[in-house]
Amino acid sequence: MKGAERWRILRLHIEDEIPLVELARELQVSLRTLERWHRSFQDGGIAALDPRPRIDAGRRRTQQKPWHSSRGSR
């Protein structure tokens, strides 16, 4: 989700004073996510709502295990 869309949602809380709990329920966005967006907005304004690339992008998050055939050698 882009920063502009996050702002469109968060603006309902900031300008219209709709509680985050109500927004979370109505928009089916987790309350934790809305709280994180709100904190980002408070710390850095609208620009802080733009998604950041993951620091682990392109890396395995689980250890690769060797593959073994279930069939025996012939």
C-alpha positions in Angstrom: 0.0 0.0 0.0 1.4 3.4 -1.0 1.9 6.3 1.3 -0.9 8.3 -0.2 -3.4 5.5 0.5 -2.1 5.2 4.1 -2.6 8.9 4.5 -6.1 8.7 3.1 -7.0 6.2 5.9 -5.0 7.9 8.7 -6.4 11.3 7.8 -9.8 10.0 9.0 -8.3 9.6 12.5 -6.3 12.8 12.5 -8.7 15.2 10.9 -12.1 13.6 11.5 -11.1 12.2 14.9 -12.4 8.7 14.1 -10.9 6.3 16.7 -8.2 3.9 15.3 -10.2 1.0 16.7 -13.2 1.9 14.7 -11.1 2.4 11.5 -9.4 -0.9 12.0 -12.8 -2.7 12.3 -14.4 -0.9 9.4 -11.5 -1.0 6.9 -10.2 -4.4 8.0 -6.7 -3.1 8.7 -5.1 -4.3 12.0 -5.1 -1.9 14.8 -1.4 -2.5 15.3 -0.8 -1.4 11.7 -2.8 1.8 12.1 -0.9 2.6 15.3 2.4 2.1 13.5 1.3 4.4 10.6 0.2 7.0 13.1 3.5 6.9 14.9 5.4 7.2 11.6 3.2 10.2 10.7 3.9 11.9 14.0 7.7 11.3 13.6 8.1 12.2 10.0 4.9 13.6 8.4 3.2 12.3 5.3 6.5 11.3 3.7 7.1 8.8 6.5 4.0 6.8 5.4 5.7 5.7 2.2 6.7 2.0 2.5 10.4 1.3 3.0 12.1 -1.7 1.4 12.7 -4.6 3.6 16.2 -4.9 4.9 16.1 -8.7 4.3 14.8 -8.5 0.7 16.3 -11.2 -1.4 17.7 -13.2 1.5 16.4 -16.5 2.8 14.7 -16.3 6.1 14.9 -20.0 6.8 17.9 -22.3 6.6 18.0 -24.4 3.4 18.0 -28.1 4.2 19.5 -30.7 1.9 17.0 -32.5 -0.3 16.9 -36.3 -0.1 15.0 -38.5 -2.4 12.5 -40.8 -0.7 13.4 -43.6 -3.1 16.5 -45.7 -2.7 19.3 -45.8 -5.2 19.0 -48.6 -7.8 
